[in-house]
């Protein structure tokens, strides 16, 4: 009791005690606060990295979805196109054969007509006393002028040639459609050297390039690429033909290949007319073309895109109107040292 | 190939019977026209059943069949003909790019040649001539199969 009284009595001591208590409490609360804020900070960091992961996953997912939708679209379009190609091909086959026969038939009739002409001329010089012959002669000349036989004789070759050309064009389109529908189907996959692939493609299309393009090449040492050689050749063929067609009179095509990390990268650059900005988005769409009627089916780049995708590659394009276009194809290379 | 080319010049074929099978009548008409100058006898069938009916009633030396036909397709038909009449030379006419099936049939020996649609009349003639020569060679050799 006296102690308590003594304590109560000493304010200095009381203050010190209170101060110590308060300091201890403050230290504890600060410690708690620190722990809390550290935990909060760490949690925040975790959330942030999780957020980043999720964001990446979302981007991946939407890209995958886009690709899936695209490939589903291409697959159903492929089926449709294969069906159409087949349906066109059957009538086309007998039209082509019949056109050939028709040309022979016409040839026979034209020869007969020439003989008729000779006969007619002979009868003019030596008229026949038989009335039926004179009558037949008159009818012949009536039919000749009524049906414009002279014109027909002069026009028939052009007509046949134009029809043949048209039919051959249809055949080309059907062939393109088939390639489009059966991209790399049933093709054997092997390890190929992209430089060799480009070289053999160049040989095939040299006649199309040689008059207007100077082709420069810068081949790097490449790792092999696992691919179907036929379709892969088709990729470079379509890109090179496009490059050449973008050049009006004289121009250059530069082909560059290189190993970049685990990928083989091919750049095909031309200094042709370039691609308009508004066309960029639809560039790989099937049937999209800016070429004149009869000059392009609009399937070339769509075929290229399909084949590159099938080989797990990517294709990029840079272009500026009036300056030219560069297509960059990147393909995964087969692992291992050079 | 070389030996066959030489043989082709030497072998003289008499008139033979060629059976064409296609469900598209216009294709058959076109083939009939393409062969109008030939001495060979052409027969026509619209489907596999009709073709087998004809083959059961008279000898046929060469068969040209379309691939895509309703019910029984060309490969099935030629497989059956291979089994029943091994000396008949079999060719498929295909508008379809289904080369894998054709290749398999080729490897099994069910077909001797194939022609793609649209065909070139000149090519068709060459192929048919090769088929006829093949038939004649097999007959002369008394072998059932060369290939």
Interface residues (C-beta under 8 A of the other chain):
Chain A: X82 X86 X89 X90 X91 X92 X93 X94 X95 X96 X97 X98 X100 X101 X171 X178 X181 X182 X186
Chain B: X24 X26 X27 X29 X30 X31 X33 X34 X36 X68 X95 X96 X97 X99 X100 X117 X118 X119 X120 X121 X124
